[in-house]
């Protein structure tokens, strides 16, 4: 697939990119290269191949779900301007 300079300009406007007339040719060449790679990948026969979530078969290492810090809520709320029933009270900002 080959793009025209007008198409590149339209894509740039849609993406809110400022591309000068001198940069359009270089950008078109780069985009044509990207589309060429996409066409090559789409030409590969993938019949019978299952999709993978990851390219490598790795087992995820899980850590023990253990508490590593002490409960310091009372200390944090002691310095708060206003609290009630374990919650921070803040001024109403939306009516």
QUIKASUL-V933865 format. One record per backbone hydrogen bond with DSSP energy under -0.5 kcal/mol. NH is the residue of the N-H (numbers start at 1). CO is the residue of the C=O. Records with the same first field share a line. If there is no record, write none. Layout:
BEGIN
NH = CO  CO
END
This chain:
BEGIN
8 = 4
9 = 5
10 = 6
11 = 7
12 = 8
13 = 9
14 = 10
15 = 11
16 = 13
17 = 12
19 = 17
23 = 20
24 = 20
25 = 21
27 = 23
28 = 24
29 = 25
30 = 26
31 = 27
32 = 28
33 = 29
34 = 30
35 = 31
36 = 32
37 = 33
38 = 34
39 = 35
40 = 36
41 = 37
42 = 38
43 = 39
44 = 41
46 = 44
49 = 46
50 = 48
58 = 56
62 = 60
66 = 64
72 = 70
76 = 72
77 = 73
78 = 74
79 = 75  76
80 = 77
84 = 87
87 = 84
89 = 82
END
